[in-house]
Amino acid sequence: MVMVITWLLIALPISLIIIYLLRQPSVKPRRPPGPPRLPFTLQYTTSNFHIALANLSRKYGPLMYMELIGKHVIVISSAKIAKEALKHNDLAFSNRPSTITTAKLSYNYHDIANSTYSEYWREMRKMVVLRLFTLKQVNSFRPVREDEVSRMVKAISRQADSRQLINLNEASMSLSSCIMCRVAVGKRYDEKRRFDRLLGEIQTVSVEIFDGDCFPWLIWIDRLRGKV
């Protein structure tokens, strides 16, 4: 039994390597210059990601190709090139990357922010522009915004008078949640802390990287962990 497990452990990585090599295209596509590809993008894991990209662009140029989290990515660090790309190839850049996180948060890409460019998206956009984001509709919620901002300023003023520490991040999150609740349901949310916590969890999940995003054939790991 031990011998069988040993052979399986040896054969599994060899099989994965062979499958990976067989799936590589025989003709290398023409792509902009870029850093060498690694199985795991450890060289990009940094809190100052924009600085890392700037350093790479100095070496490889303003138009750079790289593989990031299993995705093919073109990095444009020139305003002139970006303008040309978006002006003449706007449809090619109109969709967001498909990830497990966005699928979960957008009900399988059915919201306007993450839906692919299609007839469905155009109809949603038309509805939003004509019914939700008109000048009249936005102005109708102005008293709500002004009242909530006034409440926040008064709360900060009271904390300052009593020499308490002020958490501006918490204050801004509370402001957003109160405005959304009053606009959506017409009243302030009593369990404000719970609502703020839910918003914080959404922000955390929105930047989470799943194994299936990096390597689609590893999505079973996310299922075992109960994340999918």
C-alpha positions as CSV (number, residue, x, y, z in Angstrom):
1,M,0.0,0.0,0.0
2,V,2.8,2.4,0.9
3,M,4.5,1.6,-2.4
4,V,1.4,2.3,-4.4
5,I,0.9,5.7,-2.7
6,T,4.6,6.5,-3.3
7,W,4.3,5.7,-7.0
8,L,1.1,7.8,-7.2
9,L,2.8,10.8,-5.6
10,I,5.6,10.5,-8.2
11,A,3.3,10.0,-11.2
12,L,0.9,12.8,-10.4
13,P,3.3,15.8,-10.8
14,I,4.9,14.1,-13.8
15,S,1.5,13.7,-15.4
16,L,0.6,17.3,-14.7
17,I,3.8,18.5,-16.3
18,I,3.1,16.4,-19.4
19,I,-0.5,17.7,-19.7
20,Y,0.8,21.3,-19.2
21,L,3.4,20.9,-22.0
22,L,0.9,19.2,-24.4
23,R,-1.5,22.1,-23.9
24,Q,1.1,24.7,-25.0
25,P,0.5,26.0,-28.5
26,S,3.0,24.9,-31.1
27,V,3.2,28.3,-32.7
28,K,4.1,31.1,-30.2
29,P,1.7,34.0,-30.6
30,R,3.0,37.5,-31.2
31,R,2.9,39.4,-28.0
32,P,4.5,42.5,-26.5
33,P,7.7,42.0,-24.5
34,G,7.3,41.2,-20.9
35,P,8.7,39.4,-17.8
36,P,9.3,35.6,-17.9
37,R,6.3,33.5,-16.9
38,L,6.4,31.6,-13.7
39,P,3.9,28.9,-12.4
40,F,3.1,31.2,-9.5
41,T,3.2,35.0,-9.9
42,L,5.3,35.5,-6.7
43,Q,7.2,38.3,-8.3
44,Y,4.1,40.5,-8.4
45,T,2.8,39.9,-4.9
46,T,3.6,43.2,-3.3
47,S,1.6,45.8,-1.5
48,N,3.0,48.5,-3.9
49,F,1.8,46.7,-7.0
50,H,1.7,49.9,-9.1
51,I,5.3,50.5,-8.3
52,A,6.2,47.0,-9.4
53,L,4.4,47.5,-12.7
54,A,6.2,50.9,-13.2
55,N,9.6,49.2,-12.6
56,L,8.7,46.5,-15.1
57,S,7.5,49.0,-17.7
58,R,10.8,50.8,-17.6
59,K,12.5,47.6,-18.5
60,Y,10.1,46.2,-21.1
61,G,8.5,49.3,-22.4
62,P,5.1,51.1,-22.2
63,L,3.3,48.1,-23.8
64,M,4.0,45.0,-21.8
65,Y,2.6,41.4,-21.7
66,M,2.5,39.4,-18.5
67,E,0.6,36.5,-17.0
68,L,-1.1,37.5,-13.8
69,I,-3.1,35.0,-11.7
70,G,-3.4,32.7,-14.7
71,K,-4.7,35.4,-17.0
72,H,-3.1,37.0,-20.0
73,V,-2.6,40.7,-19.3
74,I,-1.5,43.6,-21.4
75,V,-0.1,46.5,-19.3
76,I,-0.2,49.9,-20.9
77,S,1.8,52.6,-19.0
78,S,1.6,55.3,-21.6
79,A,-1.4,57.7,-21.8
80,K,-1.0,58.0,-25.6
81,I,-1.0,54.3,-26.2
82,A,-3.9,53.8,-23.8
83,K,-5.9,56.4,-25.7
84,E,-5.2,54.7,-29.0
85,A,-6.1,51.3,-27.7
86,L,-9.4,52.4,-26.1
87,K,-10.3,54.6,-29.0
88,H,-9.9,52.0,-31.8
89,N,-10.3,48.7,-29.8
90,D,-12.9,49.7,-27.2
91,L,-15.0,46.6,-27.7
92,A,-11.9,44.4,-27.1
93,F,-11.4,46.1,-23.7
94,S,-15.1,46.4,-22.8
95,N,-15.4,43.3,-20.6
96,R,-14.0,42.7,-17.1
97,P,-12.0,39.6,-16.3
98,S,-14.1,36.6,-15.3
99,T,-13.3,35.5,-11.8
100,I,-15.0,33.3,-9.2
101,T,-15.3,36.4,-6.9
102,T,-17.1,38.5,-9.4
103,A,-19.4,35.6,-10.4
104,K,-20.4,35.2,-6.7
105,L,-21.0,38.9,-6.0
106,S,-22.8,39.6,-9.3
107,Y,-25.1,36.6,-9.4
108,N,-23.2,35.0,-12.2
109,Y,-22.4,38.3,-14.0
110,H,-26.0,39.6,-14.0
111,D,-25.2,43.1,-12.6
112,I,-24.4,46.1,-14.7
113,A,-20.8,46.5,-13.4
114,N,-19.6,42.9,-14.3
115,S,-21.9,41.8,-17.1
116,T,-20.3,41.2,-20.5
117,Y,-21.0,43.7,-23.3
118,S,-24.2,42.3,-24.9
119,E,-27.8,43.1,-25.6
120,Y,-28.6,42.4,-21.9
121,W,-26.0,44.9,-20.7
122,R,-27.2,47.6,-23.2
123,E,-30.8,47.2,-22.0
124,M,-29.7,47.4,-18.3
125,R,-27.6,50.5,-19.1
126,K,-30.6,52.1,-20.8
127,M,-32.8,51.4,-17.8
128,V,-30.3,52.8,-15.4
129,V,-29.6,55.9,-17.4
130,L,-33.3,56.7,-18.0
131,R,-34.8,55.7,-14.6
132,L,-32.1,55.8,-11.9
133,F,-29.4,58.2,-12.8
134,T,-31.4,61.1,-14.2
135,L,-30.7,64.6,-12.8
136,K,-34.2,64.7,-11.3
137,Q,-33.8,61.3,-9.6
138,V,-30.3,62.2,-8.2
139,N,-31.5,65.6,-6.9
140,S,-34.5,63.9,-5.2
141,F,-32.0,62.2,-2.9
142,R,-30.1,65.4,-2.1
143,P,-31.8,65.9,1.3
144,V,-30.9,62.4,2.3
145,R,-27.2,63.0,1.4
146,E,-27.1,66.3,3.1
147,D,-28.8,65.0,6.3
148,E,-26.4,62.0,6.6
149,V,-23.3,64.2,6.0
150,S,-24.5,66.6,8.6
151,R,-25.0,63.7,11.1
152,M,-21.5,62.4,10.4
153,V,-19.9,65.9,10.8
154,K,-21.7,66.3,14.2
155,A,-20.6,62.9,15.4
156,I,-17.0,63.7,14.4
157,S,-17.3,67.0,16.2
158,R,-18.6,65.4,19.4
159,Q,-15.7,62.9,19.3
160,A,-13.2,65.7,18.8
161,D,-14.6,67.7,21.7
162,S,-14.2,64.7,24.0
163,R,-10.7,64.1,22.6
164,Q,-11.6,60.6,21.3
165,L,-9.8,58.9,18.5
166,I,-11.7,59.3,15.2
167,N,-11.8,56.4,12.7
168,L,-12.5,58.1,9.4
169,N,-12.7,54.8,7.6
170,E,-15.5,53.7,9.9
171,A,-17.2,57.1,9.6
172,S,-17.2,56.9,5.8
173,M,-18.5,53.3,5.7
174,S,-21.3,54.3,8.1
175,L,-22.2,57.3,5.9
176,S,-22.3,55.1,2.8
177,S,-24.5,52.4,4.5
178,C,-26.9,55.0,5.9
179,I,-27.4,56.7,2.5
180,M,-27.9,53.5,0.7
181,C,-30.5,52.3,3.2
182,R,-32.4,55.5,3.2
183,V,-32.4,55.7,-0.6
184,A,-33.3,52.0,-1.0
185,V,-35.9,51.5,1.7
186,G,-36.7,55.0,2.9
187,K,-35.3,54.7,6.5
188,R,-32.1,54.4,8.4
189,Y,-30.8,51.0,9.1
190,D,-31.1,50.2,12.9
191,E,-28.4,47.5,12.8
192,K,-25.9,49.8,11.3
193,R,-22.9,47.9,12.6
194,R,-24.1,44.7,11.0
195,F,-24.6,46.5,7.7
196,D,-21.1,48.0,7.9
197,R,-19.7,44.6,8.6
198,L,-21.4,43.1,5.6
199,L,-20.0,45.9,3.4
200,G,-16.5,45.2,4.8
201,E,-16.9,41.5,4.0
202,I,-17.9,42.3,0.5
203,Q,-14.8,44.4,0.1
204,T,-12.7,41.6,1.5
205,V,-14.2,39.0,-0.8
206,S,-13.9,41.2,-3.9
207,V,-10.1,41.2,-3.7
208,E,-9.8,37.5,-2.7
209,I,-7.9,35.2,-5.1
210,F,-9.2,31.7,-5.5
211,D,-7.2,28.7,-6.6
212,G,-9.6,28.2,-9.6
213,D,-8.8,31.7,-10.8
214,C,-5.1,30.9,-11.1
215,F,-5.6,27.4,-12.4
216,P,-9.1,26.4,-13.5
217,W,-8.4,22.7,-13.0
218,L,-7.8,23.5,-9.3
219,I,-11.3,24.7,-8.7
220,W,-12.1,21.5,-6.8
221,I,-9.9,22.8,-4.0
222,D,-12.2,25.8,-3.7
223,R,-15.2,23.5,-3.6
224,L,-13.6,21.4,-0.9
225,R,-13.0,24.5,1.2
226,G,-16.6,25.5,0.7
227,K,-15.8,28.7,-1.2
228,V,-17.6,27.8,-4.4
